[in-house]
Each structure stands twice: as structure tokens, then as C-alpha cells.
Amino acid sequence: MNKLPMSGSEGWLNKVPEITLSFWIIKIMSTTVGETGADFLAVNAGLGQGITRTVMAALLAAALFAQLHTRRYTPWIYWLTVVLVSVVGTQITDLLTDGLGISLYISTSVFAAALAMIFFAWYRVERTLSIRDIVTRSRELFYWAAVLCTFALGTAAGDLATEALGLGFTWGAVVFGALIGITYAAWRMGNNAVLTFWIGYVLTRPYGAALGDLLTQAKTYGGLGMGAMWTSALFLSVIVMLVAVAQIGMNGSRSAQGAE
């Protein structure tokens, strides 16, 4: 068996997982955990918004440091970073909206513009926005900047749709789920894979947030009343299971290659 090819100036392998059904399941669930986990820590656990933001930012910094210093895709490090980015991205939007009183219309527009600028700079420097070739430090930095911005944008857009525009949790999940379905159909019909990927990536954030609110909020507010703790625990369990399967498969593949 041939060894996986190296690419990039520093000999890295691609640092991002293959885009499979498992990828999207974990991505959506991580967005829900970002919504419910932040609420649980700040409210149910009694940490408060300030301490929660500080702790989560520190954990994200540590996870990003580990991710940036790996030489190849490592499932548990990558997905831990994504979950923490989800929490921090949610907190950024909540701070702007609840803490500073900035309109969701403004924050959504600002994050959309910021994401567009990240993509512009990324393409200008690297000539590609594909996640299939994250093999240099600069590409990885652009990638994680874009990911953080998509979570903040998705949170703002989701809150704008479900709260400011009055869609509510159920219709919010339905609408964003339908938009994801349309994006998938566009990809299947041959539209640009990179463009449809990033559109889908952004849309999974408000979909996951609306789903999280639908599950956690009390029935009197239009939710199912599961609560933030149980929803977070359930989704985290599924994420851990899927990531463990990916990690075991990755370790097995490396062992087989080493034995060649």
C-alpha cells in the first residue's frame, strides 16, 4: 500500500476531515452544543457570562494551539476545536446583542462582511478556498478565522430569523433545514463545490441553534422542554462516539501504513 502523499511547503498532510455524512452530523450537533452549552454553563451552572466567556476563550486558545501544531488531521483535536469555536462564536454574538445592545441586523451584516473579507484575503493569498488542501500554516489560519466567523455569523443570522423576524424555533429549524437541502441539491446538480460547501457550513449554524432552542426551551415558549443540560449531554455523547470511531479508524490506518 502506498503511503499518503505529503504536500505543502512544510510536509503537512491535509488538516481537515473528509466531507462525509458524519462530518455534517458532528458539525450540526456541535453548533447545537455551542448554543446549549454556553447557556448551561452561564445560567444553569451559575458561572455567569463573564467567567464562561473567559474559560471558553482560554480552552479555545489551548485547543487551537494543539490543532496548529499537529502535522496531520487528528479527529479528537480538530472536533474539540470546532465545539469550542461554536461556544465562543455564540458568546461573541450574545455579547454584542445582549451585552452591548447592538442590533441583530447590524451584527449579521458586520459578520457577513467580515467573512467576505476573510475569503477575499484567503483567495488573494492562496488562490483557493478549498478545504481539501489545508497543508500550510497560512491556509490553516485562514480556515479557522473563517470557521469562527461562520459561527458568529450563523448565530446572529439565526437569532435574527427566529427572534427579530419572528419565525420561532420550529419554523427557524424548518427554514434553515430547507435552505441546507437546497444547497445540497445545488451541489448535486454540479454547482461549485467550494461555494456550496461554505454556504452549507454557514447555514448549519443557525439550523443547529434553532434546533437547540427548540429542544431546550420550555413548552410555554414553543420548545420541547428538554433543558440545556440534557440536550448538551445527549449531543456531546453522539459527538464523542462519532469522533472516537474516526480516531480509532485513523489510528488503525496509520498503524497499517507503518507496517508496510
C-alpha positions in Angstrom: 0.0 0.0 0.0 1.3 3.4 -0.9 1.7 5.9 1.9 -0.4 9.1 1.9 1.3 11.8 -0.2 2.8 14.8 1.5 2.1 18.2 0.2 2.7 21.8 1.2 6.0 23.6 2.0 6.2 22.1 5.5 5.3 18.5 4.5 1.9 18.5 6.2 -1.0 16.3 5.4 -4.4 17.9 5.0 -5.6 19.1 8.4 -9.3 18.9 7.7 -11.5 15.8 7.6 -13.2 14.4 4.5 -16.7 15.8 3.9 -18.9 12.9 4.7 -22.3 12.4 6.3 -20.5 12.0 9.7 -18.8 15.4 9.2 -22.2 17.2 8.8 -23.8 15.3 11.7 -20.9 16.3 14.0 -20.9 19.9 12.6 -24.7 20.4 13.2 -24.5 18.8 16.7 -21.5 20.9 17.6 -23.5 24.1 16.7 -26.3 22.9 18.9 -23.9 22.3 21.8 -22.4 25.7 21.2 -25.9 27.2 21.8 -27.0 24.9 24.7 -23.6 24.5 26.3 -23.0 28.2 26.7 -26.4 28.7 28.2 -25.9 25.8 30.6 -22.6 27.0 31.9 -23.6 30.6 32.2 -27.1 30.1 33.7 -27.7 26.5 35.0 -24.2 26.0 36.3 -24.2 29.6 37.7 -20.8 30.6 36.3 -22.2 33.8 34.7 -21.4 35.2 31.3 -18.1 36.8 32.2 -16.5 33.7 33.7 -18.0 31.4 31.0 -16.5 33.6 28.2 -13.1 33.7 29.9 -12.9 30.0 30.5 -14.2 29.1 27.0 -11.8 31.5 25.3 -8.9 30.0 27.2 -9.9 26.5 26.3 -10.3 27.5 22.7 -6.8 29.1 22.6 -5.3 25.8 24.0 -7.2 23.7 21.5 -6.2 25.9 18.6 -2.6 25.7 19.8 -2.8 22.0 19.7 -4.5 21.9 16.3 -2.0 24.3 14.7 0.9 22.2 16.0 -0.2 18.9 14.6 1.1 17.7 11.3 -2.0 16.0 10.1 -5.7 15.7 10.7 -6.3 14.4 14.3 -10.1 13.8 14.8 -10.3 14.5 18.6 -8.2 17.7 18.4 -10.0 19.0 15.3 -13.5 18.4 16.6 -12.7 19.7 20.1 -11.6 22.9 18.5 -14.8 23.1 16.4 -17.0 22.6 19.5 -15.1 25.3 21.4 -15.3 27.6 18.4 -19.0 27.0 18.4 -19.3 28.1 22.0 -17.1 31.1 21.6 -18.8 32.2 18.4 -22.1 32.0 20.2 -20.8 34.1 23.1 -19.4 36.8 20.7 -22.8 37.3 19.2 -24.5 37.2 22.6 -22.1 39.7 24.0 -22.8 42.1 21.1 -26.5 41.7 21.3 -27.3 41.3 25.0 -24.3 43.0 26.5 -23.7 45.9 24.2 -27.2 46.2 22.7 -26.1 46.0 19.1 -28.9 45.2 16.7 -29.0 41.7 15.2 -29.4 43.4 11.7 -26.1 45.2 12.3 -24.2 42.2 13.8 -25.4 39.9 11.0 -24.3 42.4 8.4 -20.9 43.0 10.1 -20.1 39.3 10.4 -21.2 38.7 6.8 -18.8 41.5 5.6 -16.0 40.1 7.8 -16.4 36.6 6.4 -16.4 38.0 2.9 -13.1 39.9 3.7 -11.6 36.7 5.1 -12.5 34.8 2.0 -11.2 37.6 -0.2 -7.8 37.7 1.6 -7.6 33.9 1.7 -8.2 33.6 -2.1 -5.9 36.5 -2.8 -3.0 34.9 -1.0 -3.6 31.2 -1.6 -5.7 31.2 -4.9 -8.1 28.7 -3.5 -10.7 28.4 -0.8 -10.8 24.6 -0.9 -10.6 22.8 2.5 -9.2 19.7 0.7 -5.7 21.2 0.8 -5.2 22.8 4.2 -1.5 21.9 4.2 0.3 25.1 5.2 0.1 27.3 8.3 -1.3 30.3 6.4 -4.1 28.2 4.9 -5.0 26.8 8.3 -5.1 30.3 9.9 -7.4 31.5 7.2 -9.5 28.4 7.6 -10.0 28.8 11.4 -10.6 32.5 11.0 -13.4 31.7 8.5 -14.8 29.0 10.8 -15.0 31.3 13.8 -16.7 34.0 11.7 -19.2 31.5 10.3 -20.3 30.5 13.8 -20.7 34.1 14.9 -22.5 35.0 11.6 -24.7 31.9 11.9 -25.6 32.7 15.5 -26.5 36.3 14.6 -28.5 35.3 11.4 -30.3 32.5 13.4 -31.3 34.9 16.2 -32.3 37.5 13.6 -34.6 35.0 11.9 -36.1 33.3 14.9 -36.4 36.3 17.2 -36.3 39.6 15.4 -38.2 38.3 12.3 -40.5 36.2 14.5 -40.0 32.8 12.8 -39.7 31.0 16.1 -37.8 27.8 16.9 -39.8 25.3 14.9 -40.1 27.4 11.7 -36.5 28.5 12.1 -35.3 24.9 12.1 -37.6 24.2 9.1 -36.5 27.2 7.1 -32.8 26.7 7.6 -33.1 23.0 7.1 -34.8 23.6 3.8 -32.0 26.0 2.8 -29.4 23.4 3.6 -31.4 20.9 1.4 -31.5 23.4 -1.5 -27.7 23.9 -1.1 -27.1 20.2 -1.2 -29.3 19.8 -4.3 -27.3 22.6 -6.0 -24.1 20.8 -5.3 -25.6 17.5 -6.6 -26.5 19.3 -9.8 -22.9 20.3 -10.4 -22.7 23.8 -8.9 -19.3 24.9 -7.4 -18.3 22.5 -4.6 -16.3 25.1 -2.7 -19.1 27.7 -2.8 -21.9 25.2 -1.8 -19.7 23.8 1.0 -19.2 27.2 2.6 -22.9 28.2 2.2 -23.9 24.9 3.8 -21.3 25.4 6.6 -22.8 28.8 7.4 -26.4 27.5 7.3 -25.7 24.6 9.7 -25.0 27.1 12.5 -28.5 28.8 12.6 -30.1 25.4 11.9 -28.3 23.9 14.9 -29.1 26.9 17.1 -32.8 26.8 16.2 -32.8 23.0 16.8 -31.1 23.6 20.2 -33.6 26.2 21.2 -36.5 24.0 20.1 -35.2 21.2 22.2 -34.2 23.2 25.3 -36.8 25.9 25.7 -39.9 25.3 27.8 -43.1 24.3 26.1 -44.7 27.5 27.0 -42.1 29.3 24.8 -42.6 26.9 21.9 -39.9 24.4 22.8 -39.9 20.8 23.8 -38.6 21.4 27.3 -35.6 19.0 27.4 -33.4 21.7 29.0 -29.8 22.8 28.2 -28.1 20.1 30.4 -29.8 17.1 28.9 -29.6 18.4 25.3 -25.9 19.2 25.7 -25.2 15.8 27.3 -27.1 13.9 24.5 -25.5 15.7 21.6 -22.0 15.6 23.2 -22.4 11.9 23.7 -23.1 11.4 20.0 -20.2 13.7 19.0 -17.8 11.8 21.3 -19.0 8.5 19.8 -18.6 9.6 16.2 -15.2 11.2 16.8 -14.0 8.1 18.7 -14.9 6.0 15.7 -13.0 8.4 13.4 -10.0 8.5 15.7 -9.8 4.7 16.0 -10.1 4.4 12.2 -7.4 6.9 11.8 -5.0 5.2 14.3 -5.7 1.9 12.6 -4.9 3.3 9.1 -1.6 4.8 10.4 -0.6 1.5 12.0 -1.3 -0.3 8.8 0.8 2.2 6.8 3.6 1.9 9.3 3.7 -1.8 8.9 4.0 -1.6 5.1 
